[in-house]
Amino acid sequence: MSSLFDLTGKVALVTGGTKGIGRSIAKGYAAAGADVVITGRRQPGCDEAAAELSDELSDELGDELAGRAVRGFACHMGEWDQIDALVDRVYDELGRMDVLVNNAGINPALVAVADCTEAYFDKVYAVNLKGPVRLAGVAAPRMGQHGGGSIINVTTMGVYRVGPGAGIYTSSKAALHNITQVMASEWAGLGVRVNSMAPGPFMSEMMRGSMRFDPEIPERLGQGTMMKRVADCDEIIGLALYLASDAASYVTGHDYKIGGGM
Ligand SMILES: NC(=O)c1ccc[n+]([C@@H]2O[C@H](COP(=O)([O-])OP(=O)(O)OC[C@H]3O[C@@H](n4cnc5c(N)ncnc54)[C@H](OP(=O)(O)O)[C@@H]3O)[C@@H](O)[C@H]2O)c1
């Protein structure tokens, strides 16, 4: 049965794989046998994270890693043209893409709706919605040419549970949640499955950034879950691997909450 979760021979692209949840997903996919590309905004950061992940994996897996390495390709998710170039680069250098995780996302500040500027709105929506939509839109037809694949859009439990100050962020993710189902319906015929994961609180760089405004935030968010804690980033791996793999061959257009009972 373990072959259901095997990604040997597959190529996975994880946006925002330099840190946090995306880094853990990339590590999980590489350990399951995939060639993995991670992205971030700047090439030096991508190179550094890719080298660190490759070292970590080779310490854990030794010879099993055999020739596989994590690669880092810079791409700003808010820049339409960079996204087209990213997909070209993955196909030029690795020949295919079987899994795409639209993970990169931002939630830079607590901003009430009445205080939101045009620049803030455009920045958050560009990275959280425009970029993922374009990336999936360029990748899916190409995946379809070699038998299909799996696209996973990372949203948030904030799609379901809202509060003051985070509405620009949560509404951008709610739109991504909605369009996930549209993508699934448009690309089922290509063999491309599209699902979303909605995380609750995870201890990532984003969470540490939020602690600048509210040091108690992990404790408060943890208390809002049944499990009374925030998650470690590696706790995303099981669900991300399931959705990417043949274990989820009949799963498309669905949303998976991963929030400790939030
Ligand atoms: N942590 C949580 O509690 C939580 C909860 C719900 C949902 N989520 C969602 O989970 C995803 C990952 O979050 P995280 O907490 O792991 O975040 P994180 O620790 O802040 O990491 C964000 C990643 O996205 C990349 N990134 C940021 N802006 C980018 C841009 N404009 N273009 C390309 N890449 C960019 C960063 O790369 P560089 O810095 O190298 O550019 C980094 O790799 C996000 O979509 C977030 O909304 C997180």
The ligand as a Tripos MOL2 file, in Angstrom:
@<TRIPOS>MOLECULE
LIG
   48    52     1     0     0
SMALL
NO_CHARGES

@<TRIPOS>ATOM
      1 N1          1.3070   29.7030    9.3680 N.am      1 LIG1
      2 C1          0.0070   29.6570    9.5490 C.2       1 LIG1
      3 O1         -0.4660   29.6160   10.6810 O.2       1 LIG1
      4 C2         -0.9230   29.6320    8.3610 C.ar      1 LIG1
      5 C3         -2.2810   29.4730    8.6100 C.ar      1 LIG1
      6 C4         -3.1610   29.4270    7.5470 C.ar      1 LIG1
      7 C5         -2.6930   29.5180    6.2640 C.ar      1 LIG1
      8 N2         -1.3680   29.6620    6.0200 N.ar      1 LIG1
      9 C6         -0.9400   29.7450    4.6200 C.3       1 LIG1
     10 O2          0.0930   28.8150    4.3910 O.3       1 LIG1
     11 C7          0.9640   29.3180    3.3920 C.3       1 LIG1
     12 C8          2.3880   29.2680    3.9020 C.3       1 LIG1
     13 O3          2.4390   30.0840    5.0410 O.3       1 LIG1
     14 P1          3.6500   30.0840    6.0690 P.3       1 LIG1
     15 O4          3.0460   30.3790    7.3890 O.co2     1 LIG1
     16 O5          4.5010   28.9060    5.8820 O.co2     1 LIG1
     17 O6          4.4090   31.4050    5.5740 O.3       1 LIG1
     18 P2          5.9170   31.8900    5.7520 P.3       1 LIG1
     19 O7          6.6000   31.1360    6.8290 O.co2     1 LIG1
     20 O8          5.8250   33.3740    5.8560 O.co2     1 LIG1
     21 O9          6.5720   31.4960    4.3470 O.3       1 LIG1
     22 C9          6.0730   32.1410    3.1980 C.3       1 LIG1
     23 C10         6.7510   31.6100    1.9780 C.3       1 LIG1
     24 O10         6.2040   32.2990    0.8480 O.3       1 LIG1
     25 C11         7.2540   32.9530    0.1390 C.3       1 LIG1
     26 N3          6.7700   34.2230   -0.3780 N.ar      1 LIG1
     27 C12         6.3180   35.2830    0.3260 C.ar      1 LIG1
     28 N4          5.9600   36.2670   -0.5120 N.ar      1 LIG1
     29 C13         6.1990   35.8140   -1.7680 C.ar      1 LIG1
     30 C14         6.0410   36.3680   -3.0590 C.ar      1 LIG1
     31 N5          5.5800   37.6100   -3.2440 N.pl3     1 LIG1
     32 N6          6.4000   35.6220   -4.1250 N.ar      1 LIG1
     33 C15         6.8910   34.3790   -3.9500 C.ar      1 LIG1
     34 N7          7.0570   33.7950   -2.7670 N.ar      1 LIG1
     35 C16         6.7170   34.5190   -1.6800 C.ar      1 LIG1
     36 C17         8.4050   33.1000    1.1170 C.3       1 LIG1
     37 O11         9.6280   33.0590    0.4060 O.3       1 LIG1
     38 P3         10.7760   34.1910    0.4770 P.3       1 LIG1
     39 O12        10.6750   34.8430    1.8250 O.co2     1 LIG1
     40 O13        12.0320   33.4010    0.2710 O.co2     1 LIG1
     41 O14        10.4790   35.1100   -0.6540 O.co2     1 LIG1
     42 C18         8.2380   31.8460    1.9700 C.3       1 LIG1
     43 O15         8.8560   30.7470    1.3480 O.3       1 LIG1
     44 C19         0.4840   30.7190    3.0480 C.3       1 LIG1
     45 O16        -0.2920   30.6940    1.8920 O.3       1 LIG1
     46 C20        -0.3670   31.0880    4.2440 C.3       1 LIG1
     47 O17        -1.3580   32.0220    3.9170 O.3       1 LIG1
     48 C21        -0.4610   29.7370    7.0430 C.ar      1 LIG1
@<TRIPOS>BOND
     1     1     2 1
     2     2     3 2
     3     2     4 1
     4     4     5 ar
     5     4    48 ar
     6     5     6 ar
     7     6     7 ar
     8     7     8 ar
     9     8     9 1
    10     8    48 ar
    11     9    10 1
    12     9    46 1
    13    10    11 1
    14    11    12 1
    15    11    44 1
    16    12    13 1
    17    13    14 1
    18    14    15 2
    19    14    16 1
    20    14    17 1
    21    17    18 1
    22    18    19 2
    23    18    20 1
    24    18    21 1
    25    21    22 1
    26    22    23 1
    27    23    24 1
    28    23    42 1
    29    24    25 1
    30    25    26 1
    31    25    36 1
    32    26    27 ar
    33    26    35 ar
    34    27    28 ar
    35    28    29 ar
    36    29    30 ar
    37    29    35 ar
    38    30    31 1
    39    30    32 ar
    40    32    33 ar
    41    33    34 ar
    42    34    35 ar
    43    36    37 1
    44    36    42 1
    45    37    38 1
    46    38    39 2
    47    38    40 1
    48    38    41 1
    49    42    43 1
    50    44    45 1
    51    44    46 1
    52    46    47 1
@<TRIPOS>SUBSTRUCTURE
     1 LIG1         1 GROUP 0 **** ****
